[in-house]
Amino acid sequence: MADVRVNASVSDLTRIERIGAHSHIRGLGLDDALEARAVSQGLVGQTSARKAAGVITQMIKEGKIAGRGVLLAGQPGTGKTAIAMGIAKSLGPETPFAMIAASEIFSMEMSKTEALTQSFRKAIGVRIKEESELIEGEVVEVEIDRPASGQAAKTGKLTMKTSEMETVYDLGVKMIEALQREKVTAGDVVAIDKASGKVTRLGRSFARSRDYDAMGPATKFVQCPEGELQKRRQVVHVVSLHEIDVINSRQQGFLALFAGDTGEIRAEVREQIDGKVAEWREEGKADIVPGVLFIDEVHMLDIECFSFLNRALESDMAPILVVATNRGITKIRGTNYRSPHGIPIDLLDRLLIINTQPYSEREIRRILDIRTEEEDVEVADDAKDLLTKIGVETSLRYAIQLISAASLIAQKRKAAAVGVEDVSRAYTLFLDVQRSVQYLQEYAQEYMYNEAEAAEEEEEEEEEEGMQQ
């Protein structure tokens, strides 16, 4: 029964349109000569990190990174997520890319290991190959007999030709309805799937291009097909293991993918699917496409999740694991032990670590130029200089957020472009982190539940204990 359901799911997958949600970020592994091209495509700076990511990408393509992962470590706002998406984009459109935040796996409806397992299987693709028989040719004539009484079934004949042969086909009721639904007329070039009966209009024959004086703008002209009318064509579907899991674990089939509530999937279902996929691989019907699983803010995982990742990386069908964090030496969640980036040492040993560096003043200026262009905001050069200075002294994200605020202030005074006074006004209205902390320190006693002194005492106690050890 399991085999039947798995096979049935493959035909359902032809109706699923996969949307590549990858970011339009490229330029990984470029040398300095191609830096300008990388800038034009949206990624500025981080040359060393991008070159390292280019090496990782090549290792993935050659299959030399099995059982390992990549850690992107750096300060907030230094492009860690952008580099991860760039790796996925450079691997090709068929490569699955699953992106989660570490805190997403903590749910009352699903166990942590189940959430991680589903994320892993979302990042593993199966390329399924199917051969279908098609009838492809130019329609010479369509004859449909409609009974006068209206009770008998419609009958008809379809005459099709290629450049070498011509054949007449008898039509049933379903084929007649399909042809009428597609509004097929003589002179159209069509393809008919023999298994499903689906009719696809490929265009209109060049030989009939002068039949009418006026043609619609959507009319497409194609050559009359060559060779035989009946052809065999290989159709390739790329779906993730998680999609096959959902289809086979729910009664509504592939419609369960759109419901969103997948819930727990039984281990027996996954074992049957893995067995069937292994059979397809031996028969040459399917290939495994290892994708990329990106876990952002990985320090939010606890010790149980890290143990699961250690075991999952040893699997034969593990995707490429890319994790990112902005933490330094901190406690591993669920323990009292400190570790670099909040990740256990045994998992860090399996990871290739890529560091991202803070942006220079020149790079911040280029990023602000791109951002103002994307937001369609006209900013004067001196105002951009001020924004760049603010970005250097505070943070890049704060400077970017000031663009839209300064734009609204400029509109209020009916200015053609954002000036220095608009940026200064926005800077006065909205505090950055440093000024907010300074304000808190000045007026600490005015706030409720102030714990600044208690925090200082706790830090002093920890320092004394460290010195004693």
C-alpha positions as CSV (number, residue, x, y, z in Angstrom):
1,M,0.0,0.0,0.0
2,A,2.9,2.3,0.8
3,D,4.4,1.8,-2.6
4,V,1.1,2.7,-4.3
5,R,0.8,5.9,-2.4
6,V,4.4,6.9,-3.1
7,N,3.9,6.3,-6.8
8,A,0.6,8.2,-6.7
9,S,2.4,11.2,-5.2
10,V,4.8,11.5,-8.1
11,S,1.9,12.2,-10.5
12,D,0.5,14.7,-8.0
13,L,3.8,16.5,-8.0
14,T,3.3,17.6,-11.7
15,R,0.7,20.0,-10.3
16,I,3.0,21.7,-7.8
17,E,4.7,24.9,-9.0
18,R,7.9,25.3,-7.1
19,I,8.8,28.9,-6.4
20,G,12.5,29.7,-6.0
21,A,12.6,32.1,-3.2
22,H,16.3,32.7,-3.5
23,S,17.6,36.2,-3.3
24,H,19.0,38.0,-6.4
25,I,22.6,37.9,-4.9
26,R,25.5,36.7,-6.9
27,G,29.2,37.4,-7.1
28,L,30.6,34.7,-4.8
29,G,34.2,33.8,-5.2
30,L,35.0,36.8,-7.4
31,D,38.5,38.3,-7.5
32,D,39.1,42.1,-7.3
33,A,38.8,42.5,-11.1
34,L,35.1,41.5,-10.9
35,E,34.4,43.7,-7.8
36,A,32.5,46.3,-9.8
37,R,30.2,43.6,-11.2
38,A,29.5,42.3,-7.6
39,V,28.6,45.8,-6.5
40,S,26.2,46.3,-9.4
41,Q,24.4,43.1,-8.4
42,G,23.9,44.2,-4.8
43,L,26.7,42.7,-2.7
44,V,29.3,45.2,-1.5
45,G,32.5,44.4,0.5
46,Q,33.3,41.2,2.4
47,T,35.7,40.2,-0.3
48,S,37.5,37.6,1.8
49,A,34.3,36.0,3.1
50,R,32.9,35.9,-0.5
51,K,36.1,34.2,-1.8
52,A,35.8,31.6,1.0
53,A,32.2,31.1,0.1
54,G,33.2,30.6,-3.5
55,V,35.6,27.8,-2.4
56,I,32.8,26.2,-0.4
57,T,30.4,26.4,-3.4
58,Q,33.0,24.6,-5.6
59,M,33.4,21.9,-2.9
60,I,29.7,21.4,-2.8
61,K,29.5,21.0,-6.5
62,E,32.2,18.4,-6.5
63,G,30.7,16.6,-3.5
64,K,33.7,17.1,-1.2
65,I,32.0,18.6,1.8
66,A,29.9,15.6,3.1
67,G,29.4,15.5,6.8
68,R,30.5,19.0,7.4
69,G,29.0,22.4,7.5
70,V,29.8,26.1,7.3
71,L,29.6,28.7,10.1
72,L,29.2,32.4,9.2
73,A,30.4,34.4,12.2
74,G,30.5,38.1,12.4
75,Q,29.0,41.3,13.8
76,P,25.3,42.2,13.2
77,G,24.7,43.7,9.8
78,T,27.8,42.4,8.1
79,G,26.0,40.3,5.4
80,K,26.0,36.8,6.8
81,T,22.5,36.0,5.5
82,A,23.3,37.5,2.1
83,I,26.4,35.3,1.7
84,A,24.3,32.2,2.6
85,M,21.7,33.1,0.0
86,G,24.5,33.7,-2.5
87,I,25.8,30.2,-2.0
88,A,22.3,28.8,-2.6
89,K,21.9,31.0,-5.7
90,S,25.2,30.0,-7.2
91,L,24.3,26.3,-6.9
92,G,21.6,26.6,-9.5
93,P,17.8,27.0,-9.5
94,E,17.1,23.3,-8.9
95,T,19.1,23.2,-5.7
96,P,16.7,23.3,-2.7
97,F,17.3,26.1,-0.2
98,A,15.6,26.0,3.2
99,M,16.0,28.9,5.6
100,I,14.9,29.0,9.2
101,A,15.6,31.0,12.4
102,A,16.8,28.8,15.3
103,S,13.9,30.0,17.5
104,E,11.3,28.7,15.0
105,I,11.9,25.1,16.2
106,F,10.6,25.7,19.7
107,S,6.9,25.0,19.3
108,M,4.2,23.5,21.5
109,E,2.7,21.6,18.6
110,M,5.9,19.8,17.3
111,S,9.0,18.4,19.0
112,K,12.4,20.1,18.4
113,T,13.8,17.0,16.6
114,E,10.7,16.8,14.3
115,A,11.1,20.5,13.3
116,L,14.8,20.0,12.6
117,T,14.1,16.8,10.6
118,Q,11.5,18.5,8.5
119,S,13.9,21.4,7.8
120,F,16.6,18.9,6.8
121,R,14.3,17.1,4.4
122,K,13.1,20.4,2.9
123,A,16.7,21.0,1.9
124,I,17.1,17.6,0.2
125,G,15.7,17.4,-3.4
126,V,14.7,14.4,-5.5
127,R,15.0,14.8,-9.2
128,I,12.4,12.4,-10.6
129,K,12.6,11.5,-14.3
130,E,9.4,10.3,-16.2
131,E,9.0,9.5,-19.8
132,S,5.8,10.6,-21.4
133,E,4.4,9.9,-24.9
134,L,3.3,13.0,-26.8
135,I,1.5,13.6,-30.1
136,E,2.9,16.8,-31.5
137,G,2.0,18.3,-34.8
138,E,0.1,20.9,-36.8
139,V,-3.7,20.6,-36.8
140,V,-5.0,20.3,-40.4
141,E,-8.7,19.8,-39.6
142,V,-11.0,19.3,-36.6
143,E,-14.4,17.7,-37.3
144,I,-16.9,17.4,-34.4
145,D,-20.3,15.8,-35.0
146,R,-23.0,17.1,-32.7
147,P,-26.1,14.8,-32.6
148,A,-29.3,16.6,-33.4
149,S,-31.1,15.0,-30.5
150,G,-28.5,16.1,-28.0
151,Q,-28.6,12.8,-26.1
152,A,-25.9,10.8,-27.9
153,A,-22.2,11.5,-27.2
154,K,-20.2,13.8,-29.4
155,T,-17.8,12.2,-31.8
156,G,-15.1,13.7,-34.0
157,K,-11.9,13.4,-36.0
158,L,-8.6,15.2,-35.7
159,T,-6.3,15.5,-38.6
160,M,-2.7,16.3,-37.6
161,K,0.6,16.5,-39.6
162,T,4.3,17.0,-39.4
163,S,6.6,17.9,-42.2
164,E,6.9,14.2,-43.0
165,M,3.6,12.5,-42.2
166,E,-0.2,13.1,-41.7
167,T,-2.6,11.0,-39.6
168,V,-6.3,11.1,-38.7
169,Y,-7.3,10.4,-35.0
170,D,-10.8,9.5,-33.7
171,L,-11.8,11.7,-30.8
172,G,-13.6,10.8,-27.6
173,V,-15.8,13.1,-25.5
174,K,-13.0,14.1,-23.1
175,M,-10.6,14.9,-26.0
176,I,-13.3,17.0,-27.7
177,E,-13.9,19.0,-24.6
178,A,-10.1,19.5,-24.1
179,L,-9.7,20.8,-27.7
180,Q,-12.7,23.1,-27.3
181,R,-11.4,24.4,-24.0
182,E,-8.1,25.3,-25.6
183,K,-9.9,26.7,-28.7
184,V,-7.9,24.7,-31.1
185,T,-8.4,25.5,-34.7
186,A,-6.9,24.4,-38.0
187,G,-3.3,25.8,-38.3
188,D,-2.5,25.5,-34.6
189,V,0.5,23.5,-33.5
190,V,-0.4,21.5,-30.4
191,A,1.0,18.8,-28.2
192,I,-1.2,16.1,-26.6
193,D,-0.1,14.0,-23.7
194,K,-1.4,10.5,-24.3
195,A,-1.4,9.5,-20.6
196,S,-3.4,12.5,-19.2
197,G,-5.0,13.8,-22.4
198,K,-3.8,17.3,-21.7
199,V,-3.7,19.5,-24.8
200,T,-1.1,22.3,-25.0
201,R,-1.1,25.0,-27.7
202,L,2.4,25.7,-28.8
203,G,1.5,28.4,-31.2
204,R,0.3,28.9,-34.8
205,S,2.0,27.6,-37.8
206,F,4.1,29.9,-40.0
207,A,2.2,28.5,-43.0
208,R,-1.0,30.1,-41.7
209,S,0.5,33.5,-40.8
210,R,-1.3,35.2,-43.7
211,D,-4.7,33.7,-43.1
212,Y,-5.9,36.8,-41.3
213,D,-5.2,40.5,-41.9
214,A,-5.3,41.3,-38.1
215,M,-3.7,39.0,-35.4
216,G,-3.7,39.5,-31.6
217,P,-0.5,40.6,-29.9
218,A,-0.3,37.3,-28.0
219,T,-0.2,35.2,-31.2
220,K,3.0,33.2,-31.4
221,F,4.2,31.6,-34.7
222,V,6.2,28.4,-34.7
223,Q,7.5,26.0,-37.3
224,C,5.6,22.8,-38.2
225,P,7.2,19.9,-36.2
226,E,9.5,17.5,-38.0
227,G,9.7,13.7,-37.8
228,E,7.0,11.4,-36.5
229,L,3.8,12.6,-34.8
230,Q,4.2,10.4,-31.8
231,K,7.3,11.2,-29.7
232,R,8.7,10.2,-26.3
233,R,9.8,13.0,-24.1
234,Q,11.5,12.9,-20.7
235,V,9.9,15.1,-18.0
236,V,11.9,16.0,-14.9
237,H,10.4,17.1,-11.6
238,V,12.5,18.3,-8.7
239,V,10.7,18.1,-5.3
240,S,11.9,18.0,-1.8
241,L,11.7,14.9,0.5
242,H,9.6,16.9,2.9
243,E,7.0,17.5,0.2
244,I,6.8,13.8,-0.6
245,D,6.5,13.1,3.2
246,V,3.5,15.5,3.5
247,I,1.8,14.1,0.4
248,N,2.0,10.6,1.7
249,S,1.1,11.4,5.4
250,R,-2.1,13.3,4.7
251,Q,-5.4,12.1,3.2
252,Q,-5.8,15.2,1.1
253,G,-2.5,14.4,-0.8
254,F,-0.6,17.3,-2.4
255,L,-3.2,19.9,-1.1
256,A,-1.8,19.4,2.4
257,L,1.3,21.4,1.2
258,F,-0.9,24.5,1.0
259,A,-2.6,24.0,4.4
260,G,0.6,24.8,6.3
261,D,-0.1,22.6,9.3
262,T,2.0,19.5,8.5
263,G,2.2,18.3,12.1
264,E,4.3,15.3,13.2
265,I,5.1,12.8,10.4
266,R,5.5,9.2,11.5
267,A,8.9,7.6,11.1
268,E,7.3,4.6,9.2
269,V,6.2,6.9,6.4
270,R,9.7,8.4,6.1
271,E,11.3,4.9,6.0
272,Q,8.9,3.8,3.3
273,I,9.6,6.9,1.2
274,D,13.4,6.6,1.7
275,G,13.2,2.9,0.6
276,K,11.2,3.9,-2.5
277,V,13.6,6.7,-3.4
278,A,16.5,4.3,-3.1
279,E,14.7,1.9,-5.5
280,W,14.2,4.8,-8.0
281,R,17.9,5.7,-7.7
282,E,18.9,2.1,-8.5
283,E,16.5,2.0,-11.5
284,G,17.8,5.4,-12.8
285,K,14.4,7.1,-12.3
286,A,15.5,9.5,-9.7
287,D,18.6,11.4,-8.4
288,I,19.2,13.0,-5.0
289,V,19.9,16.7,-5.1
290,P,21.6,17.8,-1.8
291,G,20.5,21.4,-1.0
292,V,21.4,24.0,1.5
293,L,19.9,24.3,5.0
294,F,20.6,27.8,6.5
295,I,20.0,28.2,10.2
296,D,20.2,31.8,11.3
297,E,20.9,32.8,14.9
298,V,22.1,29.3,15.6
299,H,23.1,30.2,19.2
300,M,19.4,30.0,20.1
301,L,19.5,26.2,19.7
302,D,19.9,24.2,22.9
303,I,22.3,21.3,23.7
304,E,19.7,18.7,22.5
305,C,19.4,20.3,19.1
306,F,23.2,20.5,18.8
307,S,23.4,16.8,19.5
308,F,20.8,16.2,16.8
309,L,22.8,18.2,14.3
310,N,25.9,16.2,15.1
311,R,24.1,13.0,14.3
312,A,22.3,14.4,11.3
313,L,25.5,15.6,9.6
314,E,26.7,11.9,9.5
315,S,23.7,10.9,7.4
316,D,24.2,9.7,3.8
317,M,21.6,12.2,2.5
318,A,22.5,15.2,4.7
319,P,22.2,18.6,3.0
320,I,24.9,21.3,3.3
321,L,24.5,22.9,6.7
322,V,25.2,26.7,6.8
323,V,24.7,28.4,10.2
324,A,25.2,32.0,11.2
325,T,25.7,33.7,14.5
326,N,26.7,37.1,15.9
327,R,27.6,35.9,19.4
328,G,31.0,35.7,21.0
329,I,32.0,33.5,23.9
330,T,28.7,32.8,25.6
331,K,26.8,30.0,27.4
332,I,25.5,27.0,25.4
333,R,21.7,27.1,25.8
334,G,20.6,24.4,28.2
335,T,23.9,24.2,30.0
336,N,26.1,26.3,32.3
337,Y,29.2,25.9,30.0
338,R,30.6,28.7,27.9
339,S,31.8,28.1,24.3
340,P,32.7,30.2,21.3
341,H,29.6,31.4,19.5
342,G,27.4,29.4,22.0
343,I,28.1,26.2,20.0
344,P,29.5,23.0,21.5
345,I,33.2,22.3,20.6
346,D,32.4,18.9,19.0
347,L,30.0,20.6,16.6
348,L,32.4,23.5,15.9
349,D,35.0,20.9,14.8
350,R,32.7,19.9,12.0
351,L,32.2,23.4,10.7
352,L,34.3,25.5,8.4
353,I,34.3,29.0,9.9
354,I,34.0,32.1,7.7
355,N,34.4,35.5,9.4
356,T,32.7,38.6,8.2
357,Q,34.4,42.0,8.9
358,P,32.8,45.4,9.7
359,Y,32.3,47.6,6.6
360,S,34.7,50.3,5.8
361,E,33.6,53.9,5.3
362,R,33.9,53.6,1.5
363,E,31.8,50.4,1.5
364,I,29.1,52.0,3.7
365,R,28.9,54.9,1.2
366,R,28.4,52.4,-1.7
367,I,25.8,50.5,0.2
368,L,23.9,53.7,1.0
369,D,24.1,54.7,-2.7
370,I,22.5,51.4,-3.7
371,R,19.9,51.6,-0.9
372,T,18.8,55.2,-1.9
373,E,18.4,54.1,-5.5
374,E,16.3,51.0,-4.5
375,E,14.0,53.2,-2.3
376,D,13.8,55.8,-5.0
377,V,14.9,58.6,-2.7
378,E,16.9,61.6,-4.0
379,V,19.6,62.4,-1.5
380,A,22.1,65.2,-1.9
381,D,25.8,64.4,-1.8
382,D,26.5,66.2,1.5
383,A,23.5,64.4,3.1
384,K,25.0,61.1,1.9
385,D,28.3,62.1,3.5
386,L,26.5,62.7,6.8
387,L,24.7,59.4,6.5
388,T,28.0,57.7,5.9
389,K,29.5,59.3,9.0
390,I,26.5,58.2,11.1
391,G,26.9,54.7,9.7
392,V,30.5,54.5,10.7
393,E,29.9,55.9,14.2
394,T,26.7,54.0,15.0
395,S,25.7,51.1,12.6
396,L,24.9,50.6,9.0
397,R,21.4,49.5,9.7
398,Y,20.6,52.6,11.7
399,A,21.9,54.8,8.8
400,I,19.7,52.9,6.3
401,Q,16.7,53.3,8.5
402,L,17.2,57.1,8.5
403,I,16.9,57.3,4.7
404,S,13.1,56.8,4.7
405,A,12.6,59.0,7.8
406,A,14.6,61.8,6.2
407,S,12.7,61.4,3.0
408,L,9.4,62.0,4.7
409,I,10.8,65.1,6.5
410,A,12.0,66.4,3.2
411,Q,8.6,65.9,1.6
412,K,7.0,67.8,4.5
413,R,9.1,70.9,3.7
414,K,8.5,70.2,-0.1
415,A,12.1,69.8,-0.9
416,A,13.2,68.1,-4.2
417,A,16.0,66.1,-2.5
418,V,16.9,65.0,1.0
419,G,19.4,67.5,2.5
420,V,21.7,67.6,5.6
421,E,19.0,69.3,7.7
422,D,16.6,66.5,7.0
423,V,19.1,63.8,8.0
424,S,20.0,65.9,11.1
425,R,16.3,66.2,12.0
426,A,15.8,62.4,11.7
427,Y,18.9,61.8,13.7
428,T,17.5,64.0,16.5
429,L,14.1,62.3,16.5
430,F,15.3,58.7,16.5
431,L,18.0,57.5,18.8
432,D,20.7,54.9,18.0
433,V,21.7,52.2,20.5
434,Q,24.7,54.2,21.9
435,R,22.6,57.3,22.7
436,S,19.8,55.2,24.1
437,V,22.1,53.4,26.5
438,Q,23.6,56.7,27.5
439,Y,20.1,58.1,28.2
440,L,19.3,55.0,30.3
441,Q,22.4,55.4,32.4
442,E,21.7,59.1,33.1
443,Y,18.1,58.4,34.1
444,A,18.4,54.9,35.4
445,Q,16.7,55.6,38.7
446,E,13.6,57.0,37.0
447,Y,12.9,53.6,35.3
448,M,11.0,50.7,37.0
449,Y,12.8,47.6,38.0
450,N,16.3,49.0,37.3
451,E,18.9,46.2,37.5
452,A,22.0,48.0,36.4
453,E,23.6,47.8,39.9
454,A,22.7,44.2,40.3
455,A,24.2,43.3,36.9
456,E,27.4,45.1,37.8
457,E,27.7,43.2,41.1
458,E,27.1,39.9,39.3
459,E,29.8,40.7,36.8
460,E,32.2,41.5,39.6
461,E,31.4,38.3,41.4
462,E,32.0,36.3,38.2
463,E,35.4,38.0,37.7
464,E,36.5,37.2,41.3
465,E,35.5,33.6,40.8
466,G,37.5,33.4,37.6
467,M,40.6,34.9,39.3
468,Q,40.3,32.4,42.1
469,Q,40.1,29.5,39.6
